[in-house]
Amino acid sequence: MPRRTEGAQQPAEEARRMLRQIGLGGARIIVGLSGGLDSVVLLHCLTDLAPKFDLTLGALHVHHGLSPNADLWARFCADLCAQLGVPFAQANVAVERASGLGLEAAARQARYAVFRQQQADAVALAHHRDDQAETLLLQLLRGAGVRGMSAMPAVRTLEPASGLRLVRPLLQVSRASIHAYARERGLSWIEDESNADARFDRSFLRTQILPELAARYPGVSDTLGRAADNLADAAQLMDELAGYDARGAVSRDSLRLSALACASPARARNLLRWFLERQGFPPASRDQLEEGLRQALAARDEARLQVKLGSARLRRHRGRLYLESAGREPGRRWRLAWRGERELTLPAGLGSIRFDPSIGVGLSMERLRAGEAVVRARAGGERIRLAPNRPSRTLKNLLRESGVPEWLRDRLPLLFVGDALVWVPGVGEDCRFAAAVGEAGVMPRWDRDA
């Protein structure tokens, strides 16, 4: 997004330009309202612009419960929205202090989880140009890559399933301009005491480091903002290159090893990073990517490769790499009764099974009700008959012939009626339990991503 001159970067005008550029006319927008200066100014700007753009506005205050003043902030936000005639909602969250992320990151994680649940076209946040400079410095000090140092985008998809977007209408506006806007209009806001607490990384940069840099290098926030824009361009080009390298190499859930083996180290890391993110996992560090590539390319094809990449686990099978969650293993003794629910949630890391109603195809509901229906892991020795003109086969052989990765075989959720195995995801159903023509049935579908 091109930068504009300071004279044009007043909050109201910049918000108007952003709404027009993004195409948010007629949209339902939820404003993330903390009660601080920035979010109060954003709410006022969007309230003024709502009639012109036919916006349906709402405000959301996330109550973290981390400050003794948190209840006062929530009441301030509710009163402000009442004055402006904007619908107000409050979400109370529990911040996981022992998550290992640090308090700032844990609070952000809890906040964004709430944002993703909003029924709207966009969630608008009040980040500005000085926030962008702080973010770039933080990422640089953490040793982030190009993607991390490209800092915050003005627009990004927040929830792909619903199309919910996160927008930052004031990202090109300075903190000084926001403050001047508030003074000119006599606005009130609250001050979060943590903003001056140098124990927090962002506050330390804001109060100790950036003022010193600005004294030596006037316009440092503009300079760092331009650097973030340039890095965002580089990150986009890296994604486009990875998309090109992925053609013919990436399926829905796996990546062909030969595509990594024939690429330069930097290009291979870029493709593996891209694949990791497309599978819904957070980015891995450079060291993790390098170690994952080293082991994946050096291991024998039949080796039981298992490399941890952040919250993901890298596996190898028949010349391809697979990713799975590195969370808690469900174990081998789990079992769940199925009593006709449309969806059955499985133990940790296994997703869910949907049972879609059908007529004349899938499994017979009458036969499923003839005994106790349970979903469980394999125990060994199971057999299933897939066709009337064929004998029953061992599940072990069927899984091997079907190309199911070895580590996944013991994690498959199997449907039994009594002691009879009636359905195996990716393999098929027992023909003796098939629905007859015109008969009510269900079609099980395993959703590993649920």
C-alpha positions, -999 to +999 in steps of 0.1 A: +000+000+000+017+033-010+026+058+017+010+093+016+024+126+028+020+136+064-005+164+056-029+138+041-025+113+069-050+127+093-070+099+109-104+107+094-091+111+059-069+080+061-098+059+074-120+072+045-093+063+020-089+029+035-126+021+035-128+031-002-097+012-012-106-020+006-142-018-006-160-019+027-191+000+017-221-015+033-200-037+055-206-048+091-175-037+110-166-046+146-142-021+162-117-035+187-122-010+215-097-010+244-106+025+256-072+039+249-064+069+227-060+050+194-091+029+195-112+058+207-101+079+177-108+050+154-143+045+167-150+082+163-137+083+128-157+052+117-189+065+134-186+098+114-180+078+082-207+052+088-235+071+070-214+079+040-203+043+036-235+026+048-216+009+076-231-012+104-208-006+133-203-024+165-176-022+192-160-051+211-140-047+243-119-077+254-116-078+292-083-095+299-085-091+337-048-083+340-051-048+355-068-037+387-085-010+365-099-035+339-135-031+351-132+007+349-120+004+313-149-018+304-174+006+318-157+035+300-160+017+267-197+009+273-205+045+282-186+058+252-206+035+229-238+045+245-230+082+238-221+074+201-251+051+196-228+022+187-238-014+198-213-026+225-202-061+235-177-072+261-158-105+260-141-117+291-110-139+285-087-159+307-050-152+298-029-183+301+000-170+322+019-203+321+017-208+284+054-200+278+045-173+254+050-144+278+022-122+291+019-099+261+018-127+236-006-148+257-030-118+260-028-112+223-036-148+216-066-147+238-078-115+222-075-127+186-093-159+194-123-136+203-119-115+172-121-147+150-155-155+164-171-123+153-200-124+129-190-095+107-173-086+075-143-071+092-127-064+126-110-030+127-080-023+150-063+010+157-027+001+151-008+031+136+026+039+121+045+041+154+031+007+163+044-006+130+079+007+138+078-010+173+067-042+157+095-042+132+121-036+159+106-064+181+107-089+152+143-079+143+154-084+179+137-118+179+157-128+148+125-130+126+126-137+089+113-115+061+077-124+069+080-115+105+098-082+098+072-072+073+052-064+105+015-057+103-005-057+071-032-031+066-056-059+056-055-097+061-079-126+063-087-134+099-110-163+095-109-180+060-141-200+065-163-170+070-142-145+050-138-123+081-110-098+076-088-078+100-083-042+088-061-014+102-075+019+089-050+041+108-018+021+099-004+050+079-011+076+106+013+088+132+007+087+169+011+125+170-017+130+144-040+107+163-033+127+195-039+160+177-072+147+164-083+137+199-073+171+214-091+191+186-123+173+193-121+172+230-121+134+232-116+114+264-097+081+267-081+059+293-044+053+300-033+017+304-006+018+331+013-011+314+021+013+284+047+029+306+059-003+322+094-010+307+092-046+319+071-052+288+091-054+255+069-031+235+067-005+263+105-006+267+109+002+230+083+029+230+095+047+261+132+041+261+146+032+227+125+049+200+127+084+216+165+081+216+164+069+180+141+098+170+165+123+186+193+110+165+174+100+134+143+123+129+115+105+111+126+071+123+091+058+125+086+067+088+119+050+079+111+018+098+076+019+082+091+020+047+114-009+056+084-029+067+067-021+034+097-033+015+099-064+036+062-071+029+070-069-008+098-094-004+076-117+017+050-117-011+076-125-037+088-154-015+052-167-013+048-165-051+081-184-056+070-211-031+037-214-049+055-219-082+078-245-066+048-262-051+031-269-085+031-307-090+049-312-056+022-304-030-010-323-026-036-314+000-016-328+029+018-338+016+049-325-001+071-344-026+107-348-012+123-346-046+111-310-049+131-301-018+161-322-028+167-305-061+162-269-048+188-246-033+189-246+005+172-212+007+145-222-018+139-255+000+135-237+033+111-213+017+090-241+002+089-260+035+079-228+054+051-221+029+039-257+031+039-255+069+018-223+069-006-237+043-013-266+066-024-242+093+007-243+115+025-213+128+059-205+112+089-225+123+123-210+131+151-211+106+170-237+127+139-259+129+134-257+091+171-266+084+170-295+108+137-308+094+152-306+058+184-323+069+167-352+085+140-356+058+165-357+030+191-379+047+167-405+061+162-439+045+128-441+028+115-467+052+129-448+083+104-436+109+112-400+105+097-377+132+110-341+134+093-314+155+087-280+137+072-257+163+037-270+169+039-294+140+056-328+135+072-337+102+068-373+089+081-391+058+063-417+038+069-431+003+089-401-009+066-375+006+065-353+037+035-350+059+026-327+088+006-335+119+000-317+152+027-322+177+001-321+205-008-348+230-011-383+216-045-399+221-032-433+231-044-467+220-071-475+245-096-447+237-132-456+226-163-435+221-199-447+218-218-434+187-255-429+194-265-413+161-249-379+165-242-359+133-207-352+145-184-371+169-154-352+184-124-375+188-096-375+214-068-349+212-053-344+178-077-367+159-103-342+147-139-354+143-161-377+123-192-364+105-221-388+098-239-373+068-274-387+063-279-406+030-304-428+012-293-460-005-256-454+000-232-455+029-239-476+060-273-489+069-288-471+100-308-502+108-277-524+109-257-498+129-284-498+155-284-537+158-256-536+183-234-512+202-217-488+178-183-475+189-154-456+174-119-467+186-083-472+175-071-505+161-060-532+185-046-557+159-061-586+141-091-567+126-107-579+094-132-563+070-151-574+039-153-547+013-172-565-015-197-594-015-177-613-041-145-611-021-134-626+012-126-605+043-092-590+044-069-581+073-069-544+081-031-545+083-027-556+046-054-532+034-038-502+051-004-511+036-019-515+001-039-482+004-007-463+011-018-451+045+013-437+063+026-461+089+024-436+118-012-428+109-024-464+109-027-467+147-044-433+149-072-441+125-107-439+141-124-472+133-162-477+135-173-510+150-207-526+157-201-550+185-169-568+175-174-563+137-153-536+120-177-518+096-158-487+084-122-476+080-115-440+068-096-440+035-103-478+030-140-484+029-170-500+046-180-536+052-204-547+025-225-565+050-234-532+066-241-513+034-275-495+030-298-511+005-316-492-023-339-467-008-328-474+028-318-447+053-280-446+058-251-425+069-218-417+052-190-413+078-163-387+070-132-382+090-122-346+094-086-346+107-085-307+108-115-303+130 
